[in-house]
Amino acid sequence: MLRQNLQQKLLQKLSPQQIQLMKLIQLPTQAFEQKLKQELEENPALESGKENSEESLNSELDNSDFESSDNESITTEDINIDEYLSDDEIPNYKTQSNNYSVDDDDKQIPYASGTSFTQYLKNQINTYSLSETEEIITDFLIGSIDESGYIRRDLEDIIDDLAFTQNIYTTIEELERLLKIIQQLDPSGVGARNLKECLLIQLKRKKESSSSNLAIKILEESFEHFVKKHYAKLQQKFKINEEELKAAISQIEKLNPKPGGSYVSNNKIAEQIVPDFTIKIEEGELILSLNSRNSPELHISNEYNNLLHGYKNSKVKSKSQKDAVQFIKQKLDAAKWFIDAIKQRQQTLFLNMNAIMQYQKEYFLTGDERKLKPMILKDIAEAIQMDVSTVSRVANSKYVSTPYGTRLIKDFFSESMKNDQGEDVSTTEIKNILSSVINQEDKKKPLTDDKLAIILKEKGYPIARRTVAKYREQLDIPVARLRKKI
């Protein structure tokens, strides 16, 4: 039996404008410029530069007071769309967050690149005289090499894949023979199956010397002792003195543990960091400014506005006119939404950074990182009465140029800990001191986490050994054993 129920639900949904704004806020300057360029290309009703008409639809922003120009002339309410659209007809663009496509995240625009690492290796293998079957197998092996230059898969698995996908049946011996050929390619060490093999390939291609021969013996016969830095055991096993061991280790340290990385990094277009804000000190006061590239001059095309008024004054209301009006109004609405979103983006960025600057005023005036106060996202959110997620979007992807260098904004956020005086101090300050202590340690006898905890306590920061270990890992500093040098 069918039953009817009446339920009440409270739902909170973001409007298309809010979604568009959140997308714009999280974009750094360069990505924002790409988005702006894309919008100008896709929407003919949106134009950049100063508008000559007095009825300017450009939303201007003054960083000092954030007062925008009167926007009443933007409205297109003076035309009755109902004359063209039926009561139950809602244009699709009104239900889309970016007005042109489905509601998904913006796709990243790929960088143009040169020859890929895989193609670079295949170009080299083409200089070898191989049979048709051997060419297919070597291509398959090269395709299995990752960006670091390693083949991480078992050769047995590759044999199975060759049989299933290429209908080629081969053996481990044949695969290893062809792999040896690949390992002769550049960069040196490519095609290795593990770190030990990668280092040995590079060493064996070097000019022979007593230290390089010793280095090869160490890797082949005592790789575990080398990795764990058991130097005394290596000296005892190979009957060598400290200077001989130091020369051999020096040879190994010059090798590249990720040979593929050198090619990728050399051929990848480096993204230049463009600061979103600039902080200057003038007469002892902090001056904050928003990068002008974040404040484009935009306005709605007068031509499109005139077209809409032309259709309004037309006495004939045809089907083709209905389609034209719907298209024009879509573009005008989209342009207005985009201009408003940019204005709100500028306001949001400036308010967030200004609050951060005031909160960390002592640091920005002195550059002394010990002056950085403990600060979490909630502190700034409460100060400017915005949501924590909005502050996070600003902090995670924006940079600020200061008199002391360009910094990622999120680096100014840190948790607090109590020092021995009961005062709140930033964890950033503790990490800097920890890093300094490790840099000054005796590398022949590096400090353990327990000893580091004792030293920090003596300096006025009573923290546990496990906390020291956590901060050390966050600083990407290895354990004492791996920091040891001879």
Secondary structure, 3 states (H helix, E strand, C coil): CCCCCCCCCCCCCCCHHHHHHHHHHCCCHHHHHHHHHHHHHHCCCEEECCCCCCCCCCCCCCCCCCCCCCCHHHCCCCCCHHHCCCCCCCCHHHHCCCCCCCCCCCCCCCCCCCCCHHHHHHHHHCCCCCCHHHHHHHHHHHHCECCCCEECCCHHHHHHHHHHHHCCCCCHHHHHHHHHHHCCCCCCCCCECCHHHHHHHHHHCCCCCHHHHHHHHHHHHCHHHHHCCCHHHHHHHHCCCHHHHHHHHHHHHCCCCCHHHHHHHHHCCCCCCCCCEEEEEECCEEEEEECHHHCCCEEECHHHHHHHHHHHHCCCCCHHHHHHHHHHHHHHHHHHHHHHHHHHHHHHHHHHHHHHHHHCHHHHHHCCHHHCCCECHHHHHHHHCCCHHHHHHHHHHCEEEECCEEEEHHHHCECEEECCCCCEEEHHHHHHHHHHHHHCCCCCCCCCHHHHHHHHHHCCCCCCHHHHHHHHHHCCCCCHHHHCCC
